[in-house]
């Protein structure tokens, strides 16, 4: 490399270093803010800025019946989603939403406050979360839930889904048998004859 290229790289690296703020300084800045300034910088969307869960974008996707939109958001088409939902919903209504001593307990009676979302929505929340980078603000907008609601239903839904899938033989990861491996090898040989094995 010539000297001019090295000089340009050095300038770029210096600029990048100047723009970084060490976490202790960011923390100091945050602590210097008053309550109103902290509230404005909070990374949650308040309840009053969200639509009701029954009018959310998620409900619109479900009511559309469009496989493309459901595959984009959850990774599943309507047929697979429906099969998984049939197994998920009974478990969803069987267990308490809030863990007691770290464990979800079975609900004895149906009295008490109704849940904001049903089993189908909770399953959708977990599947959409698994397809995104996990932004809770994004999930708030899609499902019309507060940040706390998203966190509670997401934790509950993930645990239920893991419990369901761990019991299902077809959802476990396994290695193919020798016959299947050989058929795969033969298919690759046919498509790429130049490869040596």
C-alpha positions as CSV (number, residue, x, y, z in Angstrom):
1,X,0.0,0.0,0.0
2,X,1.2,3.5,-0.7
3,X,1.4,6.3,1.9
4,X,-1.8,8.0,0.8
5,X,-3.9,4.9,1.3
6,X,-2.4,4.4,4.7
7,X,-3.1,8.0,5.6
8,X,-6.8,7.7,4.5
9,X,-7.2,4.5,6.6
10,X,-5.6,6.2,9.6
11,X,-8.0,9.2,9.3
12,X,-11.1,6.9,9.1
13,X,-10.0,4.9,12.1
14,X,-9.4,8.1,14.1
15,X,-12.8,9.3,13.3
16,X,-14.4,6.1,14.3
17,X,-12.6,6.2,17.7
18,X,-13.8,9.8,18.3
19,X,-17.4,8.8,17.8
20,X,-17.3,6.0,20.3
21,X,-18.5,6.8,23.9
22,X,-17.3,4.5,26.6
23,X,-20.2,2.9,28.5
24,X,-19.2,4.6,31.8
25,X,-19.6,8.0,30.1
26,X,-22.9,7.0,28.6
27,X,-24.0,5.9,32.1
28,X,-22.8,9.1,33.6
29,X,-24.8,11.1,30.9
30,X,-27.9,9.0,31.6
31,X,-27.7,9.6,35.3
32,X,-27.3,13.3,34.8
33,X,-30.7,13.5,33.1
34,X,-33.8,14.5,35.0
35,X,-36.9,12.2,35.1
36,X,-38.6,13.7,32.1
37,X,-35.5,13.4,29.9
38,X,-35.0,9.8,31.0
39,X,-38.6,9.0,30.2
40,X,-38.2,10.5,26.7
41,X,-35.2,8.3,26.1
42,X,-36.7,5.1,27.4
43,X,-36.8,2.5,24.7
44,X,-40.4,1.4,25.3
45,X,-43.5,2.3,23.4
46,X,-46.2,3.5,25.9
47,X,-49.6,1.7,25.9
48,X,-51.4,4.8,24.6
49,X,-49.3,4.8,21.4
50,X,-50.3,1.2,20.6
51,X,-53.4,-0.3,19.0
52,X,-55.4,-2.9,20.9
53,X,-54.1,-6.5,20.5
54,X,-57.4,-7.5,18.7
55,X,-56.7,-4.8,16.1
56,X,-53.0,-5.4,15.7
57,X,-50.9,-6.0,12.6
58,X,-50.6,-9.7,13.7
59,X,-54.4,-10.1,13.7
60,X,-54.5,-8.6,10.2
61,X,-51.9,-11.1,9.0
62,X,-53.9,-14.0,10.5
63,X,-57.2,-12.8,9.0
64,X,-55.7,-12.3,5.6
65,X,-55.1,-16.0,5.0
66,X,-52.1,-15.1,2.9
67,X,-49.3,-17.8,3.2
68,X,-46.6,-15.4,2.0
69,X,-47.2,-12.9,4.8
70,X,-47.3,-15.6,7.5
71,X,-44.1,-17.3,6.1
72,X,-42.4,-13.9,6.1
73,X,-43.3,-13.2,9.8
74,X,-43.2,-16.7,11.4
75,X,-41.4,-19.0,8.9
76,X,-44.5,-21.2,8.7
77,X,-47.4,-21.4,6.3
78,X,-51.0,-21.6,7.5
79,X,-51.2,-25.4,7.4
80,X,-48.2,-25.9,9.6
81,X,-49.1,-23.0,11.9
82,X,-52.6,-24.5,12.4
83,X,-51.1,-27.9,13.3
84,X,-48.7,-26.4,15.8
85,X,-51.5,-24.2,17.2
86,X,-53.7,-27.2,17.9
87,X,-51.0,-28.6,20.1
88,X,-50.0,-25.3,21.7
89,X,-53.4,-23.9,22.7
90,X,-54.4,-26.6,25.2
91,X,-51.0,-26.2,27.0
92,X,-51.4,-22.4,26.9
93,X,-54.8,-22.6,28.7
94,X,-53.6,-25.3,31.1
95,X,-50.8,-23.4,32.8
96,X,-50.5,-20.2,34.8
97,X,-48.9,-17.3,33.0
98,X,-46.8,-16.2,35.9
99,X,-44.3,-18.8,37.3
100,X,-44.3,-19.6,41.0
101,X,-40.8,-20.3,42.3
102,X,-39.5,-20.5,38.8
103,X,-42.1,-23.1,37.6
104,X,-45.3,-22.7,35.7
105,X,-48.1,-24.4,37.6
106,X,-51.4,-25.8,36.3
107,X,-54.4,-23.5,36.5
108,X,-57.0,-25.0,38.9
109,X,-59.9,-22.7,37.9
110,X,-60.7,-20.2,35.2
111,X,-61.4,-17.3,37.6
112,X,-59.3,-14.2,37.6
113,X,-58.3,-11.7,35.0
114,X,-58.5,-12.7,31.3
115,X,-55.4,-12.9,29.3
116,X,-54.7,-10.1,26.8
117,X,-53.9,-12.6,24.0
118,X,-55.0,-16.1,23.2
119,X,-52.8,-19.2,22.5
120,X,-52.6,-18.5,18.8
121,X,-51.3,-15.0,19.4
122,X,-48.8,-16.2,22.0
123,X,-47.5,-18.8,19.5
124,X,-47.2,-16.2,16.8
125,X,-45.3,-13.9,19.2
126,X,-42.7,-16.6,19.8
127,X,-42.4,-17.5,16.1
128,X,-42.1,-13.8,15.0
129,X,-39.5,-13.2,17.8
130,X,-37.5,-16.2,16.5
131,X,-37.5,-14.7,12.9
132,X,-36.5,-11.1,14.0
133,X,-33.5,-9.8,15.8
134,X,-35.5,-9.8,19.0
135,X,-36.5,-6.1,19.1
136,X,-39.2,-5.9,21.7
137,X,-40.3,-2.5,20.4
138,X,-41.0,-4.1,17.0
139,X,-42.9,-6.9,18.7
140,X,-44.9,-4.2,20.7
141,X,-46.0,-2.6,17.4
142,X,-46.9,-5.9,15.7
143,X,-48.9,-7.4,18.6
144,X,-50.2,-4.3,20.3
145,X,-48.8,-5.2,23.7
146,X,-46.9,-3.2,26.2
147,X,-43.2,-4.0,26.8
148,X,-44.0,-5.9,30.0
149,X,-46.7,-7.9,28.2
150,X,-44.4,-8.8,25.4
151,X,-41.7,-10.0,27.9
152,X,-44.2,-12.0,30.0
153,X,-46.0,-13.7,27.0
154,X,-42.7,-14.3,25.2
155,X,-41.1,-16.0,28.2
156,X,-44.2,-18.1,28.8
157,X,-44.6,-19.0,25.1
158,X,-41.0,-20.0,24.6
159,X,-41.1,-22.4,27.5
160,X,-44.3,-24.0,26.3
161,X,-43.1,-24.4,22.8
162,X,-39.8,-25.9,23.9
163,X,-41.8,-28.3,26.2
164,X,-44.1,-29.3,23.3
165,X,-41.3,-29.8,20.7
166,X,-39.0,-31.7,23.0
167,X,-41.8,-34.4,23.4
168,X,-42.3,-34.6,19.7
169,X,-40.2,-37.2,17.8
170,X,-40.6,-35.5,14.5
171,X,-39.2,-32.2,15.8
172,X,-35.9,-33.6,17.1
173,X,-32.7,-33.2,15.1
174,X,-31.2,-36.5,14.0
175,X,-28.7,-37.8,11.6
176,X,-29.9,-39.5,8.5
177,X,-29.3,-43.2,8.1
178,X,-26.7,-44.7,5.8
179,X,-29.1,-45.4,3.0
180,X,-30.3,-41.8,2.9
181,X,-26.7,-40.4,3.1
182,X,-25.8,-42.5,0.1
183,X,-28.8,-41.3,-1.9
184,X,-27.7,-37.7,-1.1
185,X,-24.2,-38.5,-2.3
186,X,-25.5,-39.9,-5.5
187,X,-27.7,-36.9,-6.2
188,X,-24.6,-34.6,-5.7
189,X,-22.5,-36.8,-8.0
190,X,-25.2,-36.5,-10.7
191,X,-25.3,-32.7,-10.5
192,X,-21.5,-32.2,-10.1
193,X,-19.6,-35.0,-11.9
194,X,-16.3,-33.2,-11.6
195,X,-16.3,-33.6,-7.8
196,X,-14.2,-36.5,-6.5
197,X,-15.3,-38.5,-3.4
